[in-house]
Amino acid sequence: MPFSSLFFWSLATKFLKTVEVASRSVWVSNAKRSRGRQKAFAYRTRFGQTSLF
């Protein structure tokens, strides 16, 4: 491989590894998603609808 191709491959590999590590916590089970949704609705019921202002 020429130097520029090797450099690009290395850069692309590092980028993809970073994306993989950053998105690991996004993939959760359906049970965790359901529990999170349940907690969110419980907070909204108890304290009211959220607002930005």
BELCOR-V154322 format. One record per helix or strand. SS is the DSSP state (2 for helix, 1 for strand). FROM is the first residue (numbers start at 0). TO is the last residue. Records with the same first field share a line. If there is no record, write none. Layout:
SS=FROM-TO, FROM-TO
This chain:
2=2-21, 23-25, 29-46
